[in-house]
Amino acid sequence: MYGNSPLPGKEKGWRVFMEKVEGFREKGRGLLQRRWKISRERQWAFTEEVEGSRRKDCGFAEKRRRALKKTRRPLKKRRRALK
């Protein structure tokens, strides 16, 4: 019973799924929570920028936006110096 299925029991399955999602969020296991430990005061930086807020949050929203755009670069292999 997934998605828009008209079958009976879909609501129950969806409720169970949502409970799991809520538990997931409460634990702080989401990507955002894992990458950025944020306080309640700073949570607005994760929503759309408020006009004139850039100075106030020291570019926090901008930094986050840039970090999310970056792709993971492969690690450079360390070459041993030849003796």
C-alpha positions as CSV (number, residue, x, y, z in Angstrom):
1,M,0.0,0.0,0.0
2,Y,2.2,2.8,-1.2
3,G,1.7,6.2,-2.8
4,N,-1.8,6.9,-4.0
5,S,-3.1,3.4,-3.9
6,P,-6.8,3.2,-3.3
7,L,-6.4,-0.1,-1.5
8,P,-7.7,-0.4,2.1
9,G,-5.0,-0.1,4.8
10,K,-3.0,2.5,2.9
11,E,-3.7,5.1,5.6
12,K,-2.4,2.8,8.3
13,G,0.8,2.1,6.3
14,W,1.3,5.8,5.8
15,R,0.8,6.6,9.5
16,V,3.4,4.0,10.4
17,F,5.7,5.4,7.9
18,M,5.2,8.9,9.1
19,E,5.8,7.8,12.7
20,K,9.1,6.3,11.6
21,V,10.0,9.5,9.8
22,E,9.2,11.6,12.9
23,G,11.4,9.3,15.0
24,F,14.1,9.7,12.5
25,R,13.9,13.5,12.7
26,E,13.7,13.5,16.5
27,K,17.0,11.5,16.7
28,G,18.6,14.1,14.6
29,R,19.8,11.5,12.1
30,G,18.8,13.6,9.0
31,L,21.5,14.9,6.6
32,L,21.2,18.4,7.8
33,Q,21.3,17.6,11.4
34,R,24.3,15.4,10.9
35,R,26.3,17.9,8.8
36,W,25.3,20.9,10.8
37,K,24.7,21.0,14.5
38,I,22.4,24.0,14.6
39,S,20.7,25.7,17.5
40,R,17.1,26.9,17.5
41,E,18.1,30.5,16.9
42,R,20.0,29.6,13.8
43,Q,17.3,27.4,12.3
44,W,15.8,30.3,10.2
45,A,19.1,30.2,8.2
46,F,17.9,27.0,6.7
47,T,14.8,28.6,5.3
48,E,14.7,31.4,2.7
49,E,17.0,34.3,3.6
50,V,15.3,37.2,5.2
51,E,16.1,40.6,3.7
52,G,19.0,42.2,5.5
53,S,19.7,39.1,7.5
54,R,23.0,38.2,5.8
55,R,25.1,40.4,8.1
56,K,23.2,39.1,11.1
57,D,24.0,35.4,10.5
58,C,27.6,36.1,9.3
59,G,26.9,34.4,6.0
60,F,25.8,31.2,7.6
61,A,23.0,30.5,5.1
62,E,25.4,31.4,2.2
63,K,28.1,29.0,3.6
64,R,25.5,26.2,3.9
65,R,24.3,26.8,0.3
66,R,27.8,26.6,-1.0
67,A,28.7,23.5,1.0
68,L,25.6,21.7,-0.3
69,K,26.5,22.6,-3.9
70,K,30.0,21.1,-3.6
71,T,30.5,17.6,-4.8
72,R,32.8,15.3,-2.8
73,R,36.3,15.5,-4.2
74,P,38.3,12.3,-4.3
75,L,41.1,12.3,-1.8
76,K,44.6,13.1,-3.2
77,K,46.8,10.1,-3.0
78,R,49.9,10.8,-0.9
79,R,53.1,10.0,-2.8
80,R,56.0,8.8,-0.8
81,A,59.2,10.7,-1.5
82,L,61.7,8.6,-3.3
83,K,65.0,8.2,-1.5
